[in-house]
Structures are given as C-alpha cells and as structure tokens.
C-alpha cells in the first residue's frame, strides 16, 4: 500500500479540497443531509464572542445552504470533550433575531461532525441529534440538528450503497490504492475529488503544511493526555503550575487547562 502524504481527513486538506471546490462541497452536503442542495455559500468561519471573557470559536467549514446555517467539522484524534464542543458550536451558530423579527424566521442550524474514532457504542456510522421529549420522542423543534459520521464504521467501498458512504470512503482514504478504487464510482464529483487529492499529494509545499499539521495534532493530543494524567495525581501544587505553564505555551484554551489541572482561572492567569 502506498500511503498518501496528504490525507483528505486532515483538517487543512479537507478544508482546502472543499472550500476551493464548491461543487464538491455541494455534493457532500447533499449526500450527508439527504436533499439536493441548490445554493452553497462560504461564510466567515470565526464566531466572535459577545463579551471579552467569552470563548472565541473557529469553525472548520461554515457555509450557508439554501437558507440553512451549516458547519462541517473534521476530527481525526479522540477528544473527550468533542460532544460538548459540538453542542457549544451549534449554540453559537444559532442565529439571534433582531428586535421585532418573528421567531419563525430563525434559520435551521446544522452541525456535521466527521470523526475518525468511535464516539457512540453502536454499529451505525451515522447518528443524528435533535431536541426531543425523552419518553414520547416528540420533536420540540427541527431548528438545531447535530450529525455525527464515524469513519471507522462505514461500509467498505465495494459494499457502499449511498453517495454519503462513497464520500466517507474518500475522506477516510489513506493510500493511493484506496483513492484509485474510487475512480470507478459513478459520481462525477467524487472522481474530481480524487484528482484534487492527487494534485495536493504532488504539491511539496502543501505536503509540508499537512505533515506539520499532523505533527501539531499529535503533540496536542499527547500534551492533553499527559496533562490529564498528571493533573489527577496527588502531588505538589507546583507540578500543576508547571503543567499549566506548558499548556499555555502551546496556546491551549483556559477552559481545558482549568479542567485538566484543577487550577482556577486566576491561578492560570498569574502564569502569563
């Protein structure tokens, strides 16, 4: 097997492929959500806080599709807080009305999470969450929807029966052989995406960018794991400050440092 230097599931590659080819993005969103998208527009991916002390948010791909607000997030490495982050992102995206506007005008907000590790204890690769009554399963509103697609649970290419399964096979492809196998599918956008993956794998500058991003993601995961283990050990307060200082050097958010070390925000701020 010939390993791809640029894998579509790494966030920088995923964003480049789909943000620079709106026809591919439209096809992916249509397959993921089960309707034929007509108009796709890229939106600013940064959500600024209303207050200084509130958390800044940068989305992977924020788009507007037929009057729906949609965010697509790609996550390769396991994070224990990812489900909570999904809730937070979807809440931030939920549009606020101007004075005098009718609540019915709130657009539908959809969060699509594509993850490369197990999230739920089920065999289904696709999970959908909405606001429902827990006993009757009566829908409160369809204004906020969160999707999870788990790459490790998708059918193999030869057993794929839908366009979204074909797209997920492309996104999860990590070798030239898996990419080549996708050339036989009937979806023209996927064939174009194969060409895009190959083009990026011939670009030495983008290869370096992607490999640097993979290394950064692995180091972040390692730092989080080490901080989690150390932060829960009984020991001296100085050790927690050392760990927090290292995490600050890695530009990790205060809320994660607070959670993993047990230090207060004021204690963390004192290290700056």
C-alpha positions, 0 to 999 in steps of 0.5 A, a space after each residue: 500500500 502506498 500511503 498518501 502524504 496528504 490525507 483528505 481527513 486532515 483538517 487543512 486538506 479537507 478544508 482546502 479540497 472543499 472550500 476551493 471546490 464548491 461543487 464538491 462541497 455541494 455534493 457532500 452536503 447533499 449526500 450527508 443531509 439527504 436533499 439536493 442542495 441548490 445554493 452553497 455559500 462560504 461564510 466567515 468561519 470565526 464566531 466572535 464572542 459577545 463579551 471579552 471573557 467569552 470563548 472565541 470559536 473557529 469553525 472548520 467549514 461554515 457555509 450557508 445552504 439554501 437558507 440553512 446555517 451549516 458547519 462541517 467539522 473534521 476530527 481525526 484524534 479522540 477528544 473527550 470533550 468533542 460532544 460538548 464542543 459540538 453542542 457549544 458550536 451549534 449554540 453559537 451558530 444559532 442565529 439571534 433575531 433582531 428586535 421585532 423579527 418573528 421567531 419563525 424566521 430563525 434559520 435551521 442550524 446544522 452541525 456535521 461532525 466527521 470523526 475518525 474514532 468511535 464516539 457512540 457504542 453502536 454499529 451505525 456510522 451515522 447518528 443524528 441529534 435533535 431536541 426531543 421529549 425523552 419518553 414520547 420522542 416528540 420533536 420540540 423543534 427541527 431548528 438545531 440538528 447535530 450529525 455525527 459520521 464515524 469513519 471507522 464504521 462505514 461500509 467498505 467501498 465495494 459494499 457502499 450503497 449511498 453517495 454519503 458512504 462513497 464520500 466517507 470512503 474518500 475522506 477516510 482514504 489513506 493510500 493511493 490504492 484506496 483513492 484509485 478504487 474510487 475512480 470507478 464510482 459513478 459520481 462525477 464529483 467524487 472522481 474530481 475529488 480524487 484528482 484534487 487529492 492527487 494534485 495536493 499529494 504532488 504539491 511539496 509545499 502543501 505536503 509540508 503544511 499537512 505533515 506539520 499539521 499532523 505533527 501539531 495534532 499529535 503533540 496536542 493530543 499527547 500534551 492533553 493526555 499527559 496533562 490529564 494524567 498528571 493533573 489527577 495525581 496527588 502531588 505538589 501544587 507546583 507540578 500543576 503550575 508547571 503543567 499549566 505553564 506548558 499548556 499555555 505555551 502551546 496556546 491551549 484554551 483556559 477552559 481545558 487547562 482549568 479542567 485538566 489541572 484543577 487550577 482556577 482561572 486566576 491561578 492560570 492567569 498569574 502564569 502569563 
